[in-house]
Amino acid sequence: MTVKYVRVVALVIFCAIWSMTAMGAELIARWSFDQDVGKEVTDDIGEHHGSIKGGNAAWVPGKFGNGLEIKGPNHYVEVEKSADLELDALTLIAWVNLKAPGARQEVASYADSYGIFVEGVFKALLFKGGGWDVVTGVTPVKADTWYQVAQTVDKNGMNIYVNGKLDAKLATPPLAYQNFAMWFGGGPADNQFWLTGILDEIEIWDDVLSEAEISALFDAPPSLAVEPTSDKLATTWGTLKFQ
């Protein structure tokens, strides 16, 4: 590798990191599903580790590294309720590969208050107190195909992105929170809408990411450049790099 080539690569990486830090969003939880044993789903950023409920862990090849195969019904991941996941502005991102995407299946949701599900197309929900608003995407979802799906929420409304592109948007009232845990692949709040497929790379950011930033994460997920420590659980883009 020549010195000139190394300088070009370093400049590209620096520009990518600088552009992401400029937005100020912080990655506060990331479940990469890269372990291959056990019934705990590790949060690579903080302490929001999940427990697999209702069945054994099936660690299989994912989109990036390993993924977790969910074989509903009543097979899901539960992450304990936490105040730092109850945000006014956020981005939720997940990779999913579904066996049969026609019937409603929950991908990931926090407290049944914000979340992503599929019903022929990807949809996102927001609890507004007394009911939900739903934004419905337009991209048909195919079986046995990997998709990146992202939900953003802030005072301007709710957007849904598929494979790095804006799929639909909706003006909404402020987000309200219920007293539930976070679930991947369904959950006991509805006791239905169970997912059958593979989950990978679920992330929560504490602000809205732009379409360009979500598209960058479609190409490659963030990778920790430093090990998180007990006194610095949250990691910004300044300490992240692409794989």
Summary of the structure (lengths in Angstrom):
residues: 243
radius of gyration: 17.4
end to end distance: 18.8
largest distance: 61.6
contacts: 817
relative contact order: 0.23
helix: 14%
strand: 44%
